[in-house]
Amino acid sequence: MSHFSKLPSLVILVLAAMLVLAALPLVSSAPNRLLSGQGLSVWQVSESMGILWKVSLLVLSLVIVISVVGLCQRSWQTFFSALVLVAAAFSLWCLTAISGQFAAEANSQTEGLGRITLSSGYWLTALMVWLAANDALRRVRAPTWASHLYWLTVLAGLLGLLAYGALDSLSSLKEYANRQEDFWRALGQHIHIIALTTLFTLTIGLPLGVSVHRHPSWANRVFPLLNLVQTIPSIALFGLLIAVLAWLGRLFPLLPAWGIQGIGLAPAVMALTFYSLLPLTRSTSEGLSQLPQALTDSGRAMGLSDSQLFWQVELPLAFPVILSGLKVMLIQTIGLTAVAALIGAGGLGSLMFEGLFSSALDLVVLAVIPIVVLTWLANGVFMMLTAVSRQWIRG
């Protein structure tokens, strides 16, 4: 146990990825979209592959083994960490391509009725590879822009396989082919809800955070109320807003004509805005409060008015902290928007729940993957913005 604890974390992650891939099924093969499938390991899948794929897997495995052995040595750690980065990217590309190729062959044998789904071995291996690659990026001391460039390259390779048609026979892509118009409409609705929520949250949250900063006594009233909203389950809050908006619609008939009614877009955006106010308001207040008092005194001594002091000094210096709250708000909204489909707001959640209710898990995966990608992209963009804003302030 003591020897195991002395191993570098990167070695443990690489070994865990190899163990997961060896022990769990890479894909699941089912006779149709409704029946449960049978798990197939990477070894079973590779048996039907050509010699080129087998050689690629062998070379990749050899590179990974060499990397693991090299990382256990104290010297050349940076080199072998970089080698892990290369192996991680090619592992994801190779496993994805092999799964797509196997699905194409199975599809030709079943005349299009069979379903090949990426199984637990693929997803857990991808998670381990992601963790190992991030650890390797830390070890090689890659700057933020290089880390994002690496992951964009990995994503570009996967998108290249998708654009080339190498993955068209996978079950989720079959669902996409059958529901292409529904998918893009749901994605557009999802982004529309997120955009409206972000707009209303910025309109309310930023001024509220500034007001709390300027009137500290407000914090004892504002934050307990916003914390209370966070404790209410999303379904319950949607239900409350349905009742309130339906009641207001009866009192003011013009509201339903304007699209403000008990179900649909209005209660979804209102509920998501309520949830989003706390992280943005708190980050705005704390970002402004952490500025030294001497800084504001110097600004006033230079003749700056309160509004000039805010826009030219306070807001730029507090911007990185405000960005962190905005990132939390946006990522939270991307996920919660899926639940809004239960009250008729649309979005990717409509496909997800349709797949759950009809036991079509491939449809669920088709809806979940864009949500994960949107979250990942939002996190990456805000990390870059935060890094740039901090460098700009230091400069």
Secondary structure, 3 states (H helix, E strand, C coil): CHHHHCCCHHHHHHHHHHHHHHHCCCEEEECCCCCCCEEECHHHHHHCCCHHHHHHHHHHHHHHHHHHHHHCCCCCHHHHHHHHHHHHHHHHHHHHHHHHHHHHHHHHHCCCCCEEEECHHHHHHHHHHHHHHHHHHHHCCCCHHHHHHHHHHHHHHHHHHHHHCCCCCEHHHHHHHHCHHHHHHHHHHHHHHHHHHHHHHHHHHHHHHHHHHHCHHHHHHHHHHHHHHHHCCHHHHHHHHHHHHHHHHHHCCHHHHCCCCCCCHHHHHHHHHHHHHHHHHHHHHHHHHCCCHHHHHHHHHCCCCHHHHHHHHHHHHHHHHHHHHHHHHHHHHHHHCCHHHHHCCCCHHHHHHHHHHCCCHHHHHHHHHHHHHHHHHHHHHHHHHHHHHHHHHHC
